[in-house]
Amino acid sequence: MRARYIRGLNLSMSEERTGRMRDRMLSQWQDSAFVTAYRARQCVAVNTKLSPDAVRAIRSDDRSLRVIGQAYGVSRTAIRRIRKGLTYKRIE
């Protein structure tokens, strides 16, 4: 039997094989660090530079944006966006 292809999709694969592939991909996605962090509501993304405690400290800090940015290794814009609530919205 000759396999049929539609844009790279092999239609000759059995339903069992495609089901196993789908299940494996779904389990890998659910076990990923992004989903784990999102479920824990600790941060919005995995590649965040600041911890939730650091974000809370930044919001309560009265120093200038430049000084705080240098202390945490981020830009003044990042500090300003945190204070205004434009980033790290899930952290109170």
C-alpha positions as CSV (number, residue, x, y, z in Angstrom):
1,M,0.0,0.0,0.0
2,R,1.3,3.4,-0.9
3,A,1.4,6.0,1.8
4,R,-0.5,9.3,1.1
5,Y,0.9,12.6,2.2
6,I,-0.8,15.9,2.8
7,R,1.7,18.6,3.6
8,G,4.0,16.2,5.4
9,L,1.3,14.3,7.2
10,N,1.6,10.5,6.7
11,L,-1.9,9.3,6.5
12,S,-0.9,5.6,6.6
13,M,0.0,5.8,10.3
14,S,-2.3,3.8,12.4
15,E,-4.7,5.4,14.8
16,E,-2.9,3.7,17.7
17,R,0.4,5.2,16.7
18,T,-1.0,8.7,16.2
19,G,-2.8,8.4,19.6
20,R,0.4,7.4,21.3
21,M,2.3,10.3,19.7
22,R,-0.5,12.7,20.7
23,D,-0.5,11.4,24.3
24,R,3.3,11.6,24.5
25,M,3.4,15.2,23.3
26,L,0.6,16.2,25.6
27,S,2.3,14.7,28.6
28,Q,5.6,16.4,27.7
29,W,3.8,19.7,27.5
30,Q,2.0,19.3,30.8
31,D,5.3,18.3,32.5
32,S,7.1,21.3,31.1
33,A,8.5,24.0,33.4
34,F,6.2,26.7,32.0
35,V,3.1,24.8,32.9
36,T,4.4,23.9,36.3
37,A,5.2,27.6,37.0
38,Y,1.9,28.8,35.6
39,R,-0.1,26.3,37.8
40,A,1.9,27.4,40.9
41,R,1.2,31.0,40.0
42,Q,4.7,32.0,41.0
43,C,5.6,33.7,37.7
44,V,4.1,34.3,34.3
45,A,7.0,32.7,32.4
46,V,9.9,30.4,33.1
47,N,12.6,32.8,31.9
48,T,11.7,35.6,34.4
49,K,14.7,37.2,36.0
50,L,13.0,38.2,39.2
51,S,11.5,36.1,41.9
52,P,8.1,36.9,43.4
53,D,9.8,38.1,46.6
54,A,12.0,40.5,44.6
55,V,8.9,41.9,42.8
56,R,7.2,42.6,46.1
57,A,10.4,44.3,47.4
58,I,10.6,46.4,44.2
59,R,7.0,47.6,44.6
60,S,7.6,48.6,48.2
61,D,11.0,50.2,47.6
62,D,11.2,54.0,47.6
63,R,14.6,54.4,45.9
64,S,14.9,55.7,42.3
65,L,14.3,53.4,39.3
66,R,18.0,53.5,38.3
67,V,19.2,52.4,41.8
68,I,16.7,49.6,42.1
69,G,17.5,48.5,38.5
70,Q,21.2,48.3,39.2
71,A,20.5,46.4,42.5
72,Y,18.5,43.7,40.7
73,G,20.3,43.7,37.4
74,V,17.3,44.9,35.3
75,S,16.5,48.1,33.4
76,R,14.8,51.2,34.7
77,T,11.9,50.4,32.3
78,A,11.5,47.0,33.9
79,I,11.3,48.5,37.3
80,R,8.8,51.1,36.1
81,R,6.6,48.5,34.5
82,I,6.6,46.4,37.7
83,R,5.6,49.3,39.8
84,K,2.8,50.3,37.4
85,G,1.5,46.7,37.4
86,L,2.1,46.2,33.7
87,T,4.4,43.2,34.3
88,Y,4.2,40.5,37.0
89,K,0.5,41.0,37.3
90,R,-0.1,37.8,39.1
91,I,2.2,38.7,42.0
92,E,0.5,40.8,44.6
